[in-house]
């Protein structure tokens, strides 16, 4: 099965610096909408990892692809998701909700 080549375009993939605490306080609706903006192959891997709580090995078996492909898709999907979330924040900062200060931030 041939895989399409991925070309990195800095102007399209550049993620404006957004503080991690802002990204960790985005409401679920905004996060799910941003997830829909991620390319399908990458989105599927992210959904299985974050929403279905599957390990990389389980995702590999589920999708029938090598674990290296899963890791690559997760990495690239996270980059696209961060970019989509940053754009959502730029478009409407009110979509961001505050979380209590003692809550630990999860990483994207």
Secondary structure, DSSP 8 states (H G I E B T S, - for coil): ---------HHHH------HHHHTTB-HHHHHHHHTTS-HHHHHHHIIIIIS---HHHHHHHHTS-HHHHHHHHHHHHHHHHHHHHHHHHH-GGGB----TTS-----
